[in-house]
Amino acid sequence: MIILSNKLPRLLSKISGMYITGVTIFGFIIIRPECAGDSQLINHESIHVAQYKETLFLGFFLIYGWDFFAGIFSGKSWSQAYESTRFEIEAYDNDGIYDYLETRKRFAWLRL
């Protein structure tokens, strides 16, 4: 399900100092209304939905948090820590491949 809203992306942008266009929370894709036609963004967030499902939602937060804070504690910036999480690596590497979810192997993020 895609929700068009500026609220959460704007809040996350303020917290992170990055310009956030979309986010997936508990399997719901929330994107800025002006990005509604961005197929690559929607594909990126849809990859996160698949990751959520295979980690039973809670696991996604635990693994993502582990990766992110490991990056922060190793001296990476917020954006570097975000980009180095295994979930973001998989999503960014494949968000331009529009049939990726049809061919994606389960737990693909473990193979990174």
Secondary structure, DSSP 8 states (H G I E B T S, - for coil): -EEE-SHHHHHHHHHHSS---EEEETTEEEE-GGGTT-HHHHHHHHHHHHHHHHTTTHHHHHHHHHHHHHHHHTT--HHHHHHTSHHHHHHHHHTT-TTHHHH--TTGGGG-
